[in-house]
Amino acid sequence: MSPKRRLFGTDGIRGTANTDPMTAGTALRLGQAAGLLFTRGNHRHRVVIGKDTRLSGYMIEPALTAGFIGAGMDVTLLGPLPTPAIAMMTRNLRADLGVMISASHNSYEDNGIKLFGPDGFKLNDETEAAIEATMDGSLLGRLAGPSKLGRAKRMDDAAGRYIEAAKGTFPRGLRLDGLKIVVDCANGAAYRVAPQVLWELGADVVAVGVAPDGFNINRDCGSTVPKYISSQVLQHGAHLGIALDGDADRLILADEKGAIIDGDQVLGLIARSWGDSGRLTGGGIVATVMSNLGLERFLRGRGLVLHRTAVGDRYVVEKMRSGGINVGGEQSGHMIMSDYATTGDGLLAALQVLAVLVEDGRPASAVCNAFVPLPQLLKNVRFSGDSPLEKPSVQSAIADAEAELADTGRLLIRKSGTEPLIRVMAEGESVEQVTRIVDALCAEIAAVAA
């Protein structure tokens, strides 16, 4: 059983900015506690801090900085960069800790803090629990003395380092010349680097969502608003659309007809491409319980295994590492390719898809539909107080739905790790069936939660 955590959820700490727990005070205390735990040895310790484009980043960043300095750590501020860039820089700069300030796909009102260890991987549950315990305890006499305080500085070439690293993942000898690509950066962390990478590789780039103002991150754009990238592809006559989220660790794609290509199709495409070229390791890929049953059947037909985990890219990464698997991801668009990165990277995943398009020569609509998905429907029910899932009437309704689907589909009901929502998902042989099942379950949960 994982240790009890109060602040950390499935992807770091997250909440409404300037409201508990996402306050300057929490950030200060977190910097102090994490700094103390990651001060190991006699060398000069360093933490790197990046952020997305939210207004509240200006509050959280200096508070974290003060905490780490008070713990005796030097701080290197990288500014707005994608989450995977921060993970990469943590390793490349031999830092003891990496921090990303972001609430990912949430609107500007929220913010969050994600932590990476010196290996560039997200911290495990035990380490996060230890940080919380340190935050809750007394720090009296444990912080650095006046002569041992850290220093802070900004790094000007961090974006350039990430751009070169991203370009290095594209197959040598291939170019994007002749391809028009729309890239939607969600007015977030990738607004400078993503268009630059695509342009330097030869693409005709149409960049949208690249005018952040502190408030417009993920607003009517980005991977959570797929209709926008679809419309932009059609408007500009592009060959492919790439939509990232606020911290650019996930993506969705739109083909030349404006049809959406979700994370499951991207996983299927990369698995097929890497499998055919002998690059796929571990005999399969890793995805979560949310991935479509059609993907599992597609992989099985190619002699590959789909390993499923709980929702959250950290759990995907853990399974990849334990199983020697180098491709994993989520239907929502987190794609992890451990040959290149330690966490989800939307831009690197898009480059792998583009490499297949260049090599294949056919349009995205012909290349990117790796399998026919089963009808799947996901709906959310908001609740307050205790979770309604344990109520007898809800349990009975779930049992009836599972019996109906039997071996022809799947039912997944879970509590969100970041919001007070119950997520209800069903897959089956027909749209009518899954719609009826999901609507009935949502109605029962809503009645109990009212």
N, C-alpha and C positions, 0 to 999 in steps of 0.2 A: 504494500500500500504506500502511495506517495505521501510524503510528509505534508502536514497541514500548512497551507499558505493563505494569508489574509489579503495581501496586496497583489501578489502576482497571479495572473490568470494564465490562459493558454498561450498568450503572446506578450509577456511582460506585464507592466502595470499600465492601466488605461482608465481614463475617466474624464469628466468635464473639467476643462481648464479652470484653475483657481478655485476649485471645489475639491474637498477631500475625496480621494487621496491625491489628486493631481494638483498639488500646491507647491509653492516654492519651498515651504518647510519640509514637506515629504522629500522633495528632490535633494535638499541639503542633507537631510538625515541619510538618505539612500547613498549619496556620494561618500559620506563619512563611513558608513557601515561597509559598503562594498570596497572602498579604498583600504580599510583595515584588513578585510578578509583576503584581499588580493595583494597585500604587501608581504611578499615572501622572498626572503634573501636580503643581501646587502646592496644590491644594485639600485640605481636610480629608477624608480618605478614610474610608469607612464600609462595614462588612459587617453584614448582618442574618443572624441565626441562629435557626432554628426547630427543633423536634424533635417526635417522637411521644411515646408514654407509657412507653417501656421504662425499666427501672431503670437500665440502663447509660447512659442519656442524661445522668444526673447526673455521670457521669465524663467523657464525651466533650465535653459543652458547655463546662465550665470549661477543659479542656485546649485546645480550639480557641480559646476567648476569649483565653487567655494568649498563644497563638501570634500571633494577629492584633494584639493590643495590642503585643507585642514587635516586630512589623513596622511599627508606627506607625499602625495602623488603629483607628478608633473602632468599637465593637461595640454593636449594638442587639439585645437578646435579646427574641424574640417569644413564647417559650414553646411549648406544644403547639398546633400548627396544621397543617392539611393541607399537603402538599408544594406544590400549586398556589398556596396562599396565600403561601408563602414566595417563590415565583417572582414573584407579583404585587407583593408588598411590596418586593422588590428594585428593581423598576422605579419603583413609586410613590414610594418614599423616595429615589430617585436614588442608590441605593447602588452601590458599585463591585463588590460581590460578594454573593451570597446563598448560604446553607448550610442544608441540611436534614439533620438527624440522624435516620436511620430505616433500617430494613431491610425496609420495605414490608410484604409479606405473610408474612415469616418469623416464627418464634416469638421470644419475648422474649430467648432466649439470644444471638441475633444482633443486630448493629447495623450501621449503614452511614452513609456521608457522601456527600451529593449536592451538587454545586456549580452555581451559576447565575451567568452573566455579568451585567453591568449592564443588558442588554436583557431579562433574565428567562428566557433560554433556557439549557439545559444546555450545559456547555462541550463543545467538540469534542475529538476524539482528540488533535489536535496540542497543544492547550492543556493537556490533562491530562498528556500526555507531558512537556511543559515543566515542569509543577509537580513531577512525579516527579524529573526531572533536577535541579531546584533542591533538592529534599529530599535527594537523594543527594550533593550537592556541599557544599562548605564555606560556612557562613553567617557566618564570621568577618568582622567589620567591616561586614556588610551590614545588620544589624538596627538598629532605631531607637536613637538616643542617649537618655539619661535625660530630656531635655526634649522629646523627640519621641514619647514613648510614647502610645499611644491610651488611651481611656477606655471603660468599659462602662456601659450603662444598660438597664433593662427598659422595654418599651413596653406600656402597659396597654390601649390601645384597638385593638390589632392585630386581635383577633377581630372586633370591631365593624366594622372597615373591610372585612374579607373578607365578612362577612354582607351588608353593603349592596351590595358588588360582585356577589356571587352573585345576590341578588334582582334586580339590574339586568339580568341576562341573561334573565329570564323575560319573555315578551312583554307589553308594556304593555296593560292592560285585561283581562288574564286573571287568574283567581284559582283557588285550589285548594279553595275552599269545597265541602263535601260529599264530599270524598275522604278516606278513611281510609288512611293510609300507614304501613307499618312501615319504620323505618330502622334498620339494624344497623351500628353504627359500629366494630365489631370491637375495642371497648375501646381504640381508638386515637386518632389525632390529631384526628378530626372529632367527638369525642364531645360537644362543646359546640355547635359551629357548625352542623352539619348539621340536627339537630332544630330548632334555632332558625329557620333559613332556611325550612324547610317550614312551621313553625307560623306565622311572620309572613306567609306567602303564603296562609294560610287553611286549611291542611290539619288534619285530626284526626290527630295524630302519636302513634304508638306507638314509643318509642325503646328499643332494646335494644343491648347491648354498649356501654353508656355509664357503666361503673363501673370504670375502669382502676385497677389496683393495682401496676403496674410489671411484673407477671408474666403477666397474662392477655390481652395483646394477641394477636389472631388465634386465641385458644384456643377451639375449638369454636364459632366464630362468624366473621362477616365473609365476604368474597367468596370465600375459598378453602374454605368449608364451606357449600355451597349448600343442603344439606338443612335447615339451621337457619332460613334466611330463609323457605324454603318452609313449614316447620312453623309459624312465627310468623304468616305471612299467613293460613293456614288457621285457626289458633287464634283470631285476632282478627277474622276476617272482613274483611280489608283489601282494598282495590282494587288495591294494588300494594305490593311489597316491594322495598326498596333495600338492598343489602348492599355496603358499602365495605370496603377493606382497611385495614391499619394506618396508612398515611399518606394514605389517601383519594384517591389518584390513579387508582384503578380501581374498577369496580363490576360487579356482576351484578344482575339484576332477577328477581323472581318475580311472575307474573301472579296474578289473583284465585283461580285454581285451584291455585296452588302450583307451577306449571310454570316452569322456569328459562328466562330469556331471556339469552343470552350476548352477548358483545361484538359478534359478527358481526351478530346481529339488531338490536342497537342502532344499529350503523353503517348497516345497510340502511334502518332506519326514519328516521334523521336525513337520510340521503342522499335518500330519497324526499320527505320533508317539505321540506327546503331546496331540492331541485331543483324541486319543484312551485311553490314561492313565489319562485323566482328568486334565492335567496340563495346557492346552491352555486356556487363558483368553480372554475375549472380543468378543468371537464368531467368530473369524477369525484371519487374519494376515494382515500386512501392506506391500505393495510393491510399486514400482514406475510405472510410465506410460510405462516404458520399458519392464515390465514383460510380458511373453507370455500369450496370450489369453487362451491357453491350461491349464495354471495354474489356471486361474480364473474359468474355467469350471470344473476342477477337484475339486476345493474347494467347488463350488456350489453343486456338487453331494454329498458332505459329509455334507451339511448343514452349510458350513462355508462361510464367506464373505471375499473377497479380497478388501481391501481399498487401493486405489492408490493415490500416491503423486507425486509431482515434483521430478525430478532426484536429488539425494543427500541424503546421509544417515541421515543428520541432520533433513531433512523434514520427513523422515520415523520415526525417533525417536519422533519428535513433535507429529505426529499423534498417535503413540503408547501410548504416555503419556496421551494425551487428551482422548483417547478411552479405556484406561485400557487394552491394548493389549500387550502381552508379547513376541510376535515373529514378526519380520519384517526383510526386507532386500531388496537387489537389485539383478537383474539378473547378474550383474557384479561380485557378490560374497561377497558384504557386508552383513553380517548376524548379526542382533542384537537380543539378547535374554536377555530381561531386568531383568529376574530373576538373571542373573549372571553379566551383564555388562551394561554400559551406552552408549557404542558405538560399532561399528562393530568389531568383533573379529574372524578372520579366524580360529585360532586354536580351540577356544571353539566350533565353528560350526562343525569343523571336528570331534571333540570328540563326539558330539551328533550323528553324522552319524555313527561313529564307534560303539557307544553303540547299535544302531539299528542292525548293522551287527552282533555283538556278540550275541545279544538276538535272532535274527532271524535264524542265522546259515547258511543262503544262501549267495552266492557270491554277490559282489557289483553290478554286472550287473543285477541281479535279484531283488535286493532290492531298488536300487537308482533311477530307472526310474519310478517315481511316476505317471507320466502322459505322454501322447503323445503330444508333442508340435506342434502347427501349424507352417507351414513354415514361417520363419521370416528372413528378410534380413535388415542389417544395413550398410549404407555406409556414408562416410564423404566427404564433399566438403570444401576445404580450401578457404578462402576469405581474402581480405584486405579492409580496409576502412569500410564503413557502411554495415550493414547486407543487403544481397540481398533479404531477405524474403518478404519485402514489395513491391517489384516490381510487377506491374500488371500482367506480363506474368507468373511470379512464382505463384502468387495467383490463376490465372486461371488454371494452371497445377495442383495445389494442389486440387482445387475444383473438377476437372475432376477425379482425382485419388480417392478422397473420395466418389464420386458418384458411381464409379465402385465397390469399396469394400463394400459399404453400410453396411449391418448387418453381412456380412460373414467374416469381417476382421477388421484391424485397420491401420490407418496411423498416424505416429508421426513425425513431423519435428520440430526441435528445434536448437537453438544456444547453443553451448557448453559453460559451465560456466567457463572453465579453459583454452581454446585454441580458436584461430580464425577459428572455424569449424562450419559448418552447418551439423547436424546429420539427416539423412533421414532413417526412418525405416518404413517398411510395413509388415503386417501379412495378410495372406489369405489362401485360401483352396489349392493352388498349388504353387510349387516353381516357375513355369514358370510365373505365374501371378505377384507374388511379385517382381521377378527379373525384369520383364518388367517395372513395375510401378516405382521401385526405380531407375533403370537406366535412365528412361525418366526424372524423377524429378531432379536427379543429373546433367544430361546434361543441363537442363534448368537453374538450379541455377548456374552452372559453366559458362554458356554463359553470364549470366547477371553479374556475379562477375568478369569476365575477364577484 
